[in-house]
Amino acid sequence: MDLTSSGNRKQERQARVWAYNKQIGLKGLIRAYEHRCADRHETARYLEVTEEFLQEALDYYCGKYGIGTIADGYYIMFIPNLMVGKIDFSL
């Protein structure tokens, strides 16, 4: 694809965002945590993506959500490293 065109760059970005959400998503990060994936390598392998693709997705999510976000009762932190933890609302 010719990425010198702004329309093509926008379409490429939309395709990548769709792929990040389809192949990984916040729920995928939570599933990897629940599956006891200990690092990015294990997380990428569990999600059946490359480590590079996982990093690109994490960079996108960091840009979208900032340092971290809450999803389905979990806190997902992107900076300084990927960390996922269950939130205990009973306190």
C-alpha positions, 0 to 999 in steps of 0.5 A, spaced: 500 500 500 502 506 498 503 510 505 504 517 502 497 518 501 494 520 508 487 516 506 491 510 505 495 511 512 488 512 515 486 506 512 492 502 514 491 505 521 484 503 522 486 496 519 491 495 525 487 498 530 482 492 528 487 487 528 489 489 535 482 489 538 480 482 534 487 478 536 489 481 543 484 486 546 483 488 553 480 481 554 485 477 551 490 481 556 486 479 562 485 472 559 493 471 559 493 474 566 488 468 568 492 463 564 498 465 568 502 468 563 508 471 566 511 476 561 510 478 554 513 472 551 508 468 554 503 473 553 504 473 545 505 466 545 498 465 549 495 470 544 498 467 538 501 473 536 508 475 535 512 479 540 512 485 536 505 485 534 503 485 542 508 491 543 505 495 537 498 493 540 500 495 547 503 502 544 496 503 541 493 502 548 497 506 552 496 512 547 489 510 547 488 509 555 494 512 558 498 509 563 492 504 564 485 502 564 480 498 568 476 493 564 471 487 567 474 488 574 481 488 572 486 494 572 491 493 566 497 498 566 501 499 560 507 503 563 512 502 565 511 495 564 504 491 562 501 488 569 494 486 570 491 485 576 484 483 579 480 489 583 477 487 589 471 492 590 470 489 597 474 494 601 
